[in-house]
Amino acid sequence: QVHPVESGGGLVQAGGSLRLSCAASITFFSLKVMGWYRQAPGKQRELVAFIVPGGNTNYADSVKGRFTISRDNAKNTVYLQMSSLKLEDTALYYCNVFPMPSSPNANWGQGTQVTVSS
């Protein structure tokens, strides 16, 4: 299982930018497909983006063109560059392997809070 530590969240005005980082302690990180997820109050956790070992990426329609996922395999770290932030991007952001672990015993980090204000 991955042991992620997310950071970089904060309070930002609509239209602003943030860069999230996730230090992921997991064996053979460079071979893993890694994803960013988010959970807004009262909603289920959802996929934001994922990146495969070779660097190809995929995004949820709601963030396409605004967010960029990247990875540094030498640092076991995944990043999420967020631009043109909207109020609806407000959520707790997590990273983990992709697909999203379904087991209730899956290990999740504390997440990092992103709050977008008007």
Secondary structure as the mmCIF struct_conf table of DSSP 4:
data_model
#
loop_
_struct_conf.conf_type_id
_struct_conf.id
_struct_conf.beg_label_comp_id
_struct_conf.beg_label_asym_id
_struct_conf.beg_label_seq_id
_struct_conf.end_label_comp_id
_struct_conf.end_label_asym_id
_struct_conf.end_label_seq_id
STRN STRN1 HIS A 3 SER A 7
STRN STRN2 GLY A 10 GLN A 13
TURN_TY1_P TURN_TY1_P1 ALA A 14 GLY A 15
STRN STRN3 LEU A 18 SER A 25
TURN_TY1_P TURN_TY1_P2 THR A 27 PHE A 28
HELX_RH_3T_P HELX_RH_3T_P1 PHE A 29 LEU A 31
BEND BEND1 LYS A 32 LYS A 32
STRN STRN4 MET A 34 GLN A 39
TURN_TY1_P TURN_TY1_P3 PRO A 41 GLY A 42
BEND BEND2 LYS A 43 LYS A 43
STRN STRN5 GLU A 46 ILE A 51
TURN_TY1_P TURN_TY1_P4 PRO A 53 GLY A 54
BEND BEND3 GLY A 55 GLY A 55
STRN STRN6 THR A 57 TYR A 59
TURN_TY1_P TURN_TY1_P5 ASP A 61 ARG A 66
STRN STRN7 PHE A 67 ASP A 72
HELX_RH_3T_P HELX_RH_3T_P2 ASN A 73 LYS A 75
TURN_TY1_P TURN_TY1_P6 ASN A 76 ASN A 76
STRN STRN8 THR A 77 MET A 82
BEND BEND4 SER A 84 SER A 84
HELX_RH_3T_P HELX_RH_3T_P3 LEU A 87 ASP A 89
STRN STRN9 ALA A 91 VAL A 97
BEND BEND5 PHE A 98 PRO A 99
HELX_LH_PP_P HELX_LH_PP_P1 MET A 100 PRO A 101
TURN_TY1_P TURN_TY1_P7 PRO A 104 ASN A 105
STRN STRN10 THR A 112 SER A 117
#
